[in-house]
Amino acid sequence: MQQILESILIALQAIWSNKLRSFMTVLGNIVAVSSIVTVVSLIQGMNAMVSDAIVSDFGADSFTISRLPQAVRTDEEIELNRNNPRITLEDADAVRRFSPTIRTVMAQAQQRASVGYRDQVLENVQVQGVSPEYLAFSTFNAQRGRMMSAIEVERNRPVALLGAGVADALFGQANPLDKVIQVGGLPFEVVGVSEPKGSFFGNSQDNFVIIPLGLHGKIFGARQSLSLMVKPSSPDLVAQAMDDATVALRVERHRKATEHNNFGVFTSDTLLGIYRQATTGIFAVLVGVVALSLVVGGIVIMNIMLMVVSERTREIGLRKALGARRKDIMSQVLTESVTLSTFGGLVGILNGFFSARLIAAVTPLPARLEPWSVALGIGITAGVGLFFGLYPAARAARLDPIEALRRE
């Protein structure tokens, strides 16, 4: 251990005494690690943001039934599902009756319309109609005021729950509760304001209004396709409840065993899986391209260490003449190589962290620095220094002490 510490001290002294050469030597590692940390931080930030957005919309302990599957990609799949019938309240009743594993089923519909208060009008606001069962789902909440009651929704009372963005745009600092707004030309009393959800790639997730499903149908038409959110009696029964819901709908729609499902059933994990499948390859290519810089940096380190060995030939010969073994010489050169490479990695980690923060500050892309990415950067640079330092270390260890001492 003492020998290793002495070798590290010698390496640090060499870095300090040859600042410009040391900087140019590890520049490749600094660029590579900075890029890796920046890319990984942005990837982790995007993954967290997408996960939070999907879970907040669909819930972690429920699943959704819609007219179309969420994984439709090819033209054949699009054509196969083109004529799927719309989801109706009768479908919701069929799912609700079929299985004891299903606790509740909520029907909902979404359209966009103008929302106004006095002379202030917002265009293209998402208007979401819900059935009375919406209170059982944690994706709905009220930060101010209250939620619409089940009786109000069931009796189609003209009440509304606003998204935080809509409340701020229409009322500013004023209290929106008990005010009457216009949604699609109909008056609604504001009973609550939802908790802010933030933005998604620069687009606000708080630009919505929630109203009773019956009044939603009155504004946009009663024959629109619904989607169903289904909560099982226990989070452990999600898979079984999905199977039961599938069977219930197939029976309700008289589907034969050879016919495909003319509806889609998915969870938030399904959407996350599709996202990860679509982006994993892209992220791997980005990290792979960035990692090529490490190879270049390693080659530079190897060449510099060969030069260092050449400059210190007499010193190495003297050490061997005084009794230093081959492994001692190899250990010293390898330690210096690893120290030099790791120093570049540490500088690269700091630079990558601040670069990711800067990108997150000026763009909609989020950033999240994970501890494992720091450990990865240090580990990779130490491995690069070790690998590319082997040849210079072996060359130094093979020097003949007599020939080395003769070297001018």
C-alpha positions in Angstrom: 0.0 0.0 0.0 2.9 2.4 0.9 4.4 1.7 -2.6 1.1 2.5 -4.3 0.7 5.8 -2.4 4.2 6.8 -3.3 3.6 6.0 -7.0 0.4 8.1 -6.9 2.3 10.9 -5.3 5.0 10.7 -8.0 2.3 10.7 -10.6 0.6 13.8 -9.1 3.9 15.6 -8.9 4.5 14.8 -12.6 1.1 16.1 -13.5 1.7 19.3 -11.6 5.2 19.9 -13.0 4.0 19.3 -16.6 0.6 20.9 -16.5 0.2 21.6 -20.2 1.4 18.2 -21.3 -0.8 16.5 -18.7 -3.8 18.5 -19.7 -3.3 17.6 -23.4 -2.7 14.0 -22.4 -6.0 13.6 -20.6 -8.0 15.9 -22.9 -9.5 12.9 -24.7 -10.6 11.4 -21.4 -12.1 14.7 -20.3 -14.1 15.1 -23.5 -15.2 11.4 -23.4 -16.3 11.3 -19.7 -17.9 14.8 -20.0 -19.9 13.5 -22.9 -20.9 10.3 -21.2 -21.9 12.0 -18.0 -23.9 14.6 -19.9 -25.7 12.1 -22.1 -26.4 9.7 -19.2 -27.7 12.6 -17.1 -30.0 13.7 -19.8 -31.2 10.1 -20.5 -31.9 9.5 -16.8 -33.7 12.8 -16.6 -35.8 12.0 -19.6 -36.6 8.5 -18.4 -37.7 9.9 -15.0 -39.8 12.6 -16.6 -41.5 10.2 -19.0 -42.1 7.7 -16.2 -43.7 10.3 -13.9 -45.8 11.6 -16.8 -47.1 8.2 -17.7 -47.7 7.1 -14.1 -49.5 10.3 -13.3 -51.8 9.9 -16.3 -52.5 6.2 -16.1 -51.7 5.2 -12.5 -49.3 2.5 -11.2 -52.0 0.3 -9.7 -54.6 0.3 -12.6 -54.9 -0.4 -16.3 -56.7 1.2 -19.2 -59.0 -0.2 -21.9 -59.2 1.8 -25.2 -60.5 1.3 -28.7 -57.0 0.8 -30.1 -54.0 -1.1 -28.7 -51.1 1.2 -27.7 -48.5 -0.8 -29.6 -49.9 -0.4 -33.1 -46.9 0.2 -35.4 -47.2 -1.5 -38.8 -49.7 -0.8 -41.6 -51.1 -4.3 -41.1 -51.8 -3.6 -37.4 -53.4 -0.3 -38.3 -55.6 -1.9 -40.9 -56.5 -4.8 -38.5 -57.7 -2.4 -35.8 -59.2 0.3 -38.1 -62.8 -0.9 -37.6 -62.6 -1.6 -33.9 -65.9 -0.5 -32.3 -65.9 2.4 -29.9 -65.7 1.7 -26.1 -69.1 2.3 -24.4 -70.7 2.4 -21.0 -72.1 -1.0 -21.7 -68.5 -2.3 -22.0 -67.7 -0.7 -18.6 -70.7 -2.5 -17.1 -69.7 -5.8 -18.6 -66.2 -5.5 -17.2 -67.5 -4.4 -13.8 -69.9 -7.4 -13.5 -67.5 -10.1 -14.7 -64.9 -10.5 -12.1 -64.5 -10.1 -8.3 -60.8 -9.1 -8.9 -62.1 -5.8 -10.4 -62.8 -3.1 -7.8 -64.1 -0.3 -9.9 -64.3 0.9 -13.5 -64.2 4.5 -14.6 -65.3 5.8 -18.0 -63.7 8.9 -19.5 -63.5 10.9 -22.7 -61.2 13.6 -23.9 -61.7 16.4 -26.4 -60.2 19.9 -26.9 -62.3 23.0 -26.7 -62.2 26.7 -25.8 -62.5 27.7 -22.1 -63.3 31.2 -21.0 -63.9 33.4 -18.0 -65.4 36.9 -18.8 -63.2 38.3 -21.6 -60.4 35.8 -21.1 -60.5 32.8 -23.5 -58.2 29.9 -23.8 -58.2 27.8 -26.9 -57.3 24.1 -27.4 -57.8 23.2 -23.7 -58.1 19.5 -23.0 -61.6 18.9 -21.6 -62.0 15.5 -19.9 -65.3 14.0 -19.0 -65.3 11.4 -16.2 -67.8 9.0 -14.6 -68.5 9.1 -10.8 -65.9 6.3 -10.2 -63.1 8.8 -10.9 -62.7 9.5 -7.2 -61.2 6.0 -6.7 -58.2 6.9 -8.8 -55.1 8.7 -7.4 -54.4 10.4 -10.7 -57.2 12.9 -9.9 -56.6 15.3 -7.0 -57.5 18.8 -5.8 -54.9 21.1 -4.3 -57.4 23.9 -3.7 -61.1 23.6 -3.2 -62.5 20.1 -3.5 -63.1 17.3 -6.0 -66.4 16.9 -7.8 -68.6 14.6 -5.7 -69.9 11.3 -7.2 -73.5 12.6 -6.9 -72.6 15.8 -8.8 -71.0 13.7 -11.6 -73.8 11.2 -11.7 -76.5 13.9 -11.9 -74.4 15.9 -14.4 -74.2 19.0 -12.3 -72.3 21.8 -14.1 -69.2 21.7 -11.9 -65.6 21.6 -13.0 -62.1 20.8 -11.7 -59.4 22.9 -13.3 -55.8 22.2 -14.1 -53.4 24.5 -12.4 -52.3 26.0 -15.8 -55.9 26.8 -16.7 -56.6 28.4 -13.3 -53.5 30.6 -13.5 -54.2 31.7 -17.1 -57.9 32.5 -16.4 -57.7 34.0 -12.9 -54.0 34.9 -12.2 -53.7 35.6 -8.5 -57.5 35.7 -8.0 -59.4 32.9 -6.3 -61.0 30.7 -9.0 -63.3 28.8 -6.6 -67.0 29.2 -7.1 -66.4 31.2 -10.3 -68.4 30.3 -13.4 -66.5 29.6 -16.5 -67.6 28.7 -20.1 -66.5 25.3 -21.4 -67.5 24.7 -25.0 -70.3 27.3 -24.6 -71.8 25.8 -21.4 -71.4 27.4 -17.9 -69.6 25.4 -15.2 -68.9 26.3 -11.6 -65.3 25.8 -10.5 -65.1 23.6 -7.4 -61.4 22.8 -7.3 -58.0 23.3 -8.8 -55.8 20.2 -9.4 -52.2 19.9 -8.1 -49.6 21.1 -10.7 -48.1 18.4 -12.8 -45.4 20.5 -14.5 -44.4 20.3 -18.1 -43.4 17.6 -20.5 -40.8 18.6 -23.1 -41.9 22.2 -22.7 -45.6 21.4 -23.0 -47.8 22.0 -19.9 -49.6 19.0 -18.4 -51.9 21.4 -16.4 -53.9 22.7 -19.4 -57.1 20.7 -18.7 -60.6 20.9 -17.3 -62.5 17.9 -15.8 -66.3 17.8 -16.0 -69.0 15.2 -15.6 -69.1 12.7 -18.5 -72.7 13.3 -19.3 -72.1 17.0 -19.9 -69.0 16.2 -21.9 -71.2 14.1 -24.2 -73.7 17.0 -24.4 -70.9 19.3 -25.7 -69.0 16.9 -28.0 -71.6 14.3 -28.8 -72.8 11.1 -27.1 -71.3 8.7 -29.7 -67.7 9.4 -29.0 -65.4 6.5 -28.0 -64.6 6.3 -24.3 -61.6 4.8 -22.5 -61.9 2.8 -19.3 -59.6 3.0 -16.3 -59.9 -0.2 -14.2 -58.7 -0.6 -10.7 -58.3 -4.2 -9.4 -59.2 -5.1 -5.8 -55.5 -5.4 -5.0 -52.4 -4.1 -6.8 -51.1 -7.7 -6.8 -54.1 -8.7 -9.0 -53.5 -6.4 -11.9 -52.4 -9.1 -14.3 -55.4 -11.4 -13.4 -57.8 -8.4 -13.6 -56.5 -7.6 -17.1 -57.2 -11.2 -18.2 -60.7 -11.1 -16.7 -61.4 -7.7 -18.4 -60.2 -9.1 -21.7 -62.5 -12.2 -21.3 -65.5 -9.9 -20.3 -65.1 -7.7 -23.3 -64.7 -10.7 -25.7 -67.9 -12.2 -24.3 -69.7 -8.9 -24.5 -68.7 -8.4 -28.1 -69.2 -12.1 -29.1 -65.6 -12.6 -30.3 -64.8 -16.1 -31.5 -61.7 -17.9 -30.3 -60.0 -17.3 -33.7 -60.7 -13.6 -33.8 -58.3 -11.0 -32.4 -59.2 -8.5 -29.6 -61.0 -5.5 -31.1 -59.8 -3.3 -28.2 -56.6 -2.5 -26.3 -55.7 -3.3 -22.7 -52.5 -1.8 -21.3 -50.9 -0.5 -18.1 -48.4 2.3 -17.5 -45.7 -0.4 -17.6 -46.8 -1.2 -21.2 -46.3 2.3 -22.3 -43.0 2.5 -20.4 -41.9 -0.6 -22.1 -42.7 0.8 -25.6 -40.8 4.0 -24.7 -37.8 2.1 -23.5 -37.8 -0.2 -26.5 -37.9 2.7 -28.9 -35.2 4.7 -27.2 -32.8 2.0 -25.9 -31.1 1.5 -29.2 -30.7 5.3 -29.8 -29.2 5.8 -26.4 -26.8 2.9 -26.8 -25.6 4.3 -30.1 -25.0 7.7 -28.5 -23.1 6.2 -25.6 -21.1 4.0 -27.9 -20.1 6.8 -30.2 -19.0 8.9 -27.2 -17.1 6.0 -25.8 -14.9 5.9 -28.9 -13.2 9.1 -27.5 -12.0 7.0 -24.6 -10.0 4.7 -27.0 -8.4 7.8 -28.6 -7.6 9.1 -25.1 -6.2 5.8 -24.1 -3.9 5.7 -27.1 -2.6 9.2 -26.3 -2.0 8.1 -22.7 0.0 5.1 -23.9 2.1 7.2 -26.2 2.8 9.7 -23.4 3.7 6.9 -21.0 6.1 5.5 -23.5 7.7 8.9 -23.7 7.9 9.1 -19.9 9.6 5.7 -19.8 12.1 6.9 -22.4 12.8 10.1 -20.4 13.3 8.2 -17.2 15.3 5.3 -18.5 18.3 6.2 -16.3 16.1 6.5 -13.2 14.5 3.1 -14.0 18.0 1.5 -14.5 19.1 3.0 -11.2 16.1 1.6 -9.3 16.7 -1.8 -10.8 20.4 -1.7 -10.0 19.4 -0.9 -6.4 17.1 -4.0 -6.2 13.8 -3.0 -7.6 12.0 -5.9 -9.2 10.2 -6.0 -12.5 6.8 -6.0 -10.8 7.9 -2.9 -8.8 8.7 -1.0 -12.0 5.4 -2.2 -13.7 3.4 -1.2 -10.6 4.9 2.3 -10.6 4.3 2.9 -14.3 0.8 1.5 -14.2 -0.1 3.5 -11.1 1.0 6.7 -12.9 -1.0 5.8 -16.0 -4.1 5.0 -14.0 -3.7 8.2 -11.9 -3.3 10.3 -15.0 -6.3 8.8 -16.6 -8.5 9.0 -13.5 -7.6 12.6 -13.0 -9.0 13.3 -16.5 -12.1 11.3 -15.6 -12.7 13.4 -12.4 -12.4 16.6 -14.4 -14.7 15.2 -17.1 -17.3 14.2 -14.5 -17.4 17.8 -13.1 -17.5 19.2 -16.6 -20.3 16.8 -17.7 -22.4 17.6 -14.6 -22.3 21.3 -15.2 -22.9 20.8 -19.0 -26.0 18.7 -18.2 -27.3 21.4 -15.8 -26.7 24.1 -18.4 -28.6 22.1 -21.0 -31.5 21.5 -18.6 -31.6 25.2 -17.8 -31.8 26.5 -21.3 -33.9 23.6 -22.9 -37.0 21.5 -21.9 -34.7 18.5 -21.5 -34.3 17.5 -17.8 -31.1 16.2 -16.3 -30.5 13.9 -13.4 -27.0 12.9 -12.2 -27.0 9.3 -11.0 -24.3 8.1 -8.5 -23.7 5.1 -10.7 -22.8 7.3 -13.7 -20.1 9.0 -11.5 -18.7 5.6 -10.5 -18.9 4.4 -14.2 -16.9 7.4 -15.3 -14.2 6.9 -12.7 -14.2 3.1 -13.3 -13.9 3.5 -17.1 -11.1 6.0 -17.0 -9.2 3.9 -14.5 -9.7 0.9 -16.7 -8.5 2.8 -19.8 -5.3 3.9 -17.9 -4.7 0.4 -16.7 -5.2 -1.2 -20.2 -3.2 1.3 -22.2 -0.5 1.5 -19.5 0.3 -2.2 -19.7 2.6 -2.0 -22.7 4.7 1.0 -21.4 4.9 -0.7 -18.0 6.0 -4.0 -19.5 8.6 -2.1 -21.7 9.9 -0.3 -18.6 10.1 -3.5 -16.6 12.2 -5.3 -19.4 14.9 -2.6 -19.5 18.4 -3.9 -18.8 19.8 -1.9 -15.8 23.3 -1.7 -17.4 22.0 -0.5 -20.7 19.6 1.9 -19.0 22.4 3.4 -16.9 24.5 4.0 -20.0 21.7 6.0 -21.6 22.4 9.8 -21.7 
